[in-house]
């Protein structure tokens, strides 16, 4: 199959703050002849560094076929292409279907990871998902909507683990989220909702399963928000062994 001089770069733009794109990702944006970005979620400032004459496409109004057609024609013409996704492309990014079509044309591509919104949300509220004796597991999931969720991955089933949880694309159904979480998490379990994490208009609502629905509705948060739930949001945990002065490991001898 024919090999082309240039390739498509799938780039994670990060959660919104233009400075949270990686150095590598920004470098590709600066060099690209064609930029296709998810304009409904990626601020224009992320691609403001593009070179003069670069072709800019907003994929918010495009179909899969239209996006891939732009990529195909660009690569056939020897142009470098940056495909900009919000957060990290591997989480609800829908880039696999694009890559599979590029495979059919023998077009090479590379994925440059980015900062996911669930990580930006944890940073916004200054919490750590993995605390000793509290949780060592992070579950990323969503409620079913127009995109179904496998039955074995129902929120009730995942909640039974009582792990740290990041729930995407579901804040408009916050009442249903709470109802399902309460099948395993106690009503006093802390929960946070972070809208547009890292954007200038970022909004944070903290509460418990008992009152978060009311607080979210009062804050008028209906979309573009992360729901974080679990005891990691509390203040009780054991300190890590990593920096324990009594703990010996490969790089340090502990005090006896």
N, C-alpha and C positions, 0 to 999 in steps of 0.2 A: 504494500500500500504506500502511496506517495507520502513523503515527509515534507513538511513546510518549514520555512525559515523561522517563523514566529509562532507563538502559542498564546493560549488564553490563560489569564491569571485570575483565579477566583480568590478574592481578597475579603477577609473579615474586617469591616470598617470599625468594629467596636460598637459600644452601646449608644453613642451619640456625640460625646465630647470629641471634637476633631483631633485632639492631641492623643487620643487613645488608640488610634490606628498604629500598627507596628511601623518601625523604620523601614523594614523591607516592603511592606504594603504601600507606604507613601512613595517610596522610590519607584515602584512600578507605576503608580498613578502618574507621577511626573514624566515618566518615559513613554507612556502609552499613546498610541495614535487614536484609539477608540476606547471610550469609557462608557460602560453600561452600569448605572447605579440604581439601587432601589430607593427612589426618591421619596417614597412615602415614609420611610424610616431612617434613611441616611441623610443627614444634613448636607446641603450643598457645599458647606465649608470644608468638608472632608476631601472634596475633589477640586477645591479652589486652586490647588497647586499645579493643575494640569498645564501642559505646554500649549503654546499658541498654536491654533489650528486643529487641536484635538477635537474629534467628533464626540459629542455628548448625547447619550440616550438615557431617558428616565424609564426604567422597566415597569414602573407602577401602572403604566397604561398599555403595556405590551403583553402579548401572549408568549408562551414557551417557544412556539415556532418562529415568531418574529424575533425574539432574542437570539435564538440559535442562527437564524438567517443572517443577522447582522454580524455575528461571530464568524460564520462560514465565509461570507463575502470578504470580510476584513482579512482573515487569514489567507484566503486565496490571493489577496492583493498584497500580501507581505507586510501586513500591519500588526503591531503589538496591541493586545486587547486586555483591558482591566475590567473584570466583572465584579462590581462592588456589592457585597451583601452586608446586612446589618449584623452586629454581634460577631459570632463565629458561624461560618457557613454550615458547619457540621450539625448544628442544632436548629431544627426547624428552618433550614435554609433553602430547601428544595433545589440544591445544586446537583444532586446525584442525577436527576433526570436530564439536566443539561449536559453533564459529562458523558452520559451514556449515548446521547445523540452525537456529540463530538467524536466519540469512538467510532461511530458508523462512518464518519467522513475522514477518519485517520488523522484528526486534528489533535495535537498534543496540548496538554494543559497542566497547570500546577495550582495547588491550593495553599494559600497563605493564611494561617489561622488568625483569629482576632479575639478580643475580650468579649465574652458573652454577657448579656444583660443580667444573668443571675449572679455573676461574679461582681459586676458593677453595683448591683443592689446590695450585696453583702458589704461591699466597701462603703457604700453610702450610709449604712446604718452601723458601720464599724463593728461587725460581728464576724466570727469564724465558724464555718460550717462543721468543722471536725474538731471537737473538743474531747480530750481524754475523759473516759467514764460517762460521757454524754452521748456522743454519736461519732462514728467513724465512717459513716455512709451518707452520700448525698444523692437524693433521687430527683431527677429532672423529669417532669411530666406535664400533662395538660388534661383538661376535661375534653370530652368529645364535643365536636361542633359539626361543621360541614365536613371536617376531616374526622373519621371515626377513630376510636382507640380500641385496640384488641381487648377482649373481655378479661383476659388474664392480667391486664395492666390497669384495671379499674382503680379509681382513686381509693375506694374502700380497701381493696386488696393491698395496695402500696402503703396505705396508712397503717396497716397492721404491723409494719416494721418499726414504727415510731422513730424513724430516722429523720435527719434533716431533709427538708423537702423544698424544692423550688418549682412553683407551678406557673407555667407560661400560659398566655392566651386565654385566660379564664376569668379575669377580674369582673367581666360583665355578668358572670354567673356566680358571684361571691356567695350568695345564699346557698346555692347547691354545693359549692366547694366546702363550706362550713358543715353542712349537713353530712356530707360523706366523710369528712375528716373526723367528725365527732364519733364515728363508729369505733375509733381506736384511740384518738387523742382525747385527753380530758378537756373539759370546757375552759379550764384556766391555762391551757397551753398558749404560750406567746405566739403571736403571728404579726408579720409586717407586710405592708403593701407599699411597693415603691414604684411610682409612675415616672416614666421617662428618666431612668437612672442616668446620671452624669450630664443631662441636659441642663441648661440654665433655669428652666422652669420645673426642675425635678420636684416631686412631691412625695412625702413620706407619711404614712399613717401606721401607728403602732397600736396594738391592742391584744386581745385574747380571742379565742374562738367564740366566746360568749358575746363579745361586743363589736367585733371587727366589721360585720356586715353593716351595722348602723353607721359606724365611723366612715367607712368607704363611701357609703351613699351620701353622707353629709359633705364629704370632700369632693363629691361629684367625679369620682374616678370610675371610668367606664371602659377604658381601653389602654393599651400600651403600658401595662404594669406587670410587675412580678409579684407573686404571692409567696412569701417565705414563711415556713412554719416549722416549729420544733423547739426542743428545750435548749438548743444552741443559742437561742435568743435570750435566754436567761443569764443569770450571773453565777451559778454554781457549777463548778467543774474542778477536776484535778489538774495540777500543773503538769506540763509535758516532761518526760524524762530527758528530752533532747538537751536542755540547758540546766538540768539538775546537777548541782555541784557534787553530789554523791554518786552520780551515775558515770560509769566508765564505758567509753566506746572507742572506735578506731582512732579518733582524732584527739581524745582527751582522757586523762586518767582522773577518776573521781576521788574525792576526799573520803577517807574512811573514818 
